[in-house]
Amino acid sequence: MDIALCLDELTPSARYAGSVTDNTRECYDAVEWDDERAQPTWREIEERWQEIETRPTVVVTADHTLEERVAAVEAIVPDHQGLCEAVPGLVATSRELTNRVTELQRDTADLGDLRAATSVVTDVGRETKRILDDLKEQT
């Protein structure tokens, strides 16, 4: 369990004192809540963690083509899925695409591949920013 992640999703940028790095109920119960919003209950933390664990994940390696990486982004954002659930996968895929651009810069002199990779990373970055902006407006 990652209590800090659950807290951030349930109460973004919450203000509290104490440490939750042990990820135990005891450490969570010891937190001094200093936020005007209600502190999530332990049950809410557990439920959010269960939801986080069941989210689709993206595994992208250096061996995947750019097309496979884009397909991975599309696979984690089905029509019925909410934006909140899609963002972590989009961010992870964006990071992997950025890593791929770095590899291409280092490993190839083919500017066509580099331009294609850069374009995909830029598109994913823009879409991720748009989604995050939409989420901020919803909260």
C-alpha positions as CSV (number, residue, x, y, z in Angstrom):
1,M,0.0,0.0,0.0
2,D,1.1,3.6,-0.7
3,I,-0.7,5.8,1.8
4,A,0.8,9.0,0.4
5,L,-0.5,8.2,-3.1
6,C,-3.9,7.4,-1.7
7,L,-4.0,10.6,0.3
8,D,-3.0,12.6,-2.7
9,E,-5.7,11.2,-4.8
10,L,-8.4,11.5,-2.2
11,T,-7.3,14.9,-0.9
12,P,-4.9,16.5,-3.3
13,S,-2.1,18.5,-1.7
14,A,-3.5,17.8,1.8
15,R,-1.7,19.5,4.7
16,Y,-0.7,17.1,7.6
17,A,2.2,16.5,9.9
18,G,3.8,13.2,10.4
19,S,5.1,10.4,8.2
20,V,3.1,7.8,6.3
21,T,6.2,6.2,4.8
22,D,5.7,3.0,6.8
23,N,2.4,2.6,5.0
24,T,0.7,1.2,8.1
25,R,-2.5,2.1,9.9
26,E,-0.5,3.0,12.9
27,C,1.5,5.6,11.1
28,Y,-1.7,6.9,9.4
29,D,-3.5,7.2,12.8
30,A,-0.6,9.2,14.2
31,V,-0.8,11.8,11.4
32,E,-1.8,15.3,12.6
33,W,-4.3,16.5,10.1
34,D,-4.0,20.2,9.3
35,D,-6.3,20.6,6.3
36,E,-9.7,22.2,6.1
37,R,-11.0,19.2,4.2
38,A,-11.9,16.0,6.1
39,Q,-9.2,13.5,6.7
40,P,-9.9,10.4,4.7
41,T,-10.8,7.4,6.9
42,W,-8.6,4.3,7.0
43,R,-11.4,2.5,5.1
44,E,-11.3,5.1,2.3
45,I,-7.5,4.7,2.1
46,E,-7.9,0.9,1.8
47,E,-10.6,1.2,-0.8
48,R,-8.5,3.7,-2.9
49,W,-5.5,1.4,-2.7
50,Q,-7.7,-1.5,-4.0
51,E,-8.8,0.7,-6.8
52,I,-5.3,1.8,-7.6
53,E,-4.1,-1.8,-7.7
54,T,-6.7,-2.8,-10.2
55,R,-5.9,0.0,-12.7
56,P,-4.6,-1.0,-16.1
57,T,-0.8,-0.8,-16.2
58,V,1.5,-0.1,-19.1
59,V,4.7,-2.0,-19.5
60,V,6.8,-0.4,-22.2
61,T,10.4,-1.4,-22.8
62,A,13.1,-0.1,-25.1
63,D,12.3,-3.0,-27.4
64,H,8.8,-1.6,-28.1
65,T,8.3,0.4,-31.3
66,L,6.8,3.9,-31.1
67,E,3.6,2.4,-32.6
68,E,3.4,-0.1,-29.8
69,R,3.9,2.6,-27.2
70,V,1.1,4.7,-28.7
71,A,-1.1,1.6,-28.7
72,A,-0.3,1.1,-25.1
73,V,-1.6,4.6,-24.3
74,E,-4.8,3.9,-26.3
75,A,-5.3,0.6,-24.4
76,I,-5.3,2.2,-21.0
77,V,-7.9,4.8,-21.9
78,P,-11.0,2.9,-23.0
79,D,-14.2,5.0,-23.5
80,H,-15.8,3.9,-20.2
81,Q,-12.7,4.8,-18.1
82,G,-12.6,8.0,-16.2
83,L,-9.8,10.5,-16.6
84,C,-8.6,10.1,-13.0
85,E,-7.8,6.4,-13.8
86,A,-6.1,7.2,-17.1
87,V,-3.6,9.8,-15.9
88,P,-1.1,7.5,-14.1
89,G,-0.8,5.3,-17.2
90,L,-0.4,8.3,-19.5
91,V,2.3,9.8,-17.3
92,A,4.2,6.5,-17.2
93,T,3.9,6.1,-21.0
94,S,5.0,9.7,-21.5
95,R,8.1,9.0,-19.4
96,E,8.9,5.9,-21.4
97,L,8.5,7.7,-24.7
98,T,10.8,10.4,-23.5
99,N,13.4,7.8,-22.6
100,R,13.0,6.3,-26.1
101,V,13.7,9.8,-27.6
102,T,16.9,9.9,-25.6
103,E,17.9,6.5,-26.8
104,L,17.2,7.5,-30.4
105,Q,19.3,10.6,-30.0
106,R,22.1,8.5,-28.7
107,D,21.8,5.4,-30.9
108,T,20.8,6.6,-34.3
109,A,21.6,9.2,-36.9
110,D,18.3,8.7,-38.6
111,L,16.5,12.1,-38.1
112,G,13.3,10.7,-39.4
113,D,13.0,8.3,-36.5
114,L,14.0,11.0,-34.0
115,R,11.4,13.4,-35.4
116,A,8.7,10.8,-35.2
117,A,9.6,10.0,-31.6
118,T,9.8,13.6,-30.6
119,S,6.4,14.2,-32.2
120,V,4.8,11.3,-30.3
121,V,6.3,12.5,-27.0
122,T,5.1,16.0,-27.6
123,D,1.6,14.8,-28.4
124,V,1.4,12.6,-25.3
125,G,2.7,15.4,-23.2
126,R,0.1,17.8,-24.5
127,E,-2.7,15.2,-24.0
128,T,-1.4,14.5,-20.5
129,K,-1.4,18.2,-19.7
130,R,-4.9,18.6,-21.1
131,I,-6.2,15.7,-19.0
132,L,-4.5,17.1,-15.8
133,D,-6.0,20.5,-16.5
134,D,-9.5,18.9,-17.0
135,L,-9.0,17.1,-13.7
136,K,-8.1,20.3,-11.9
137,E,-11.3,21.9,-13.2
138,Q,-13.4,19.0,-12.0
139,T,-12.1,19.2,-8.4
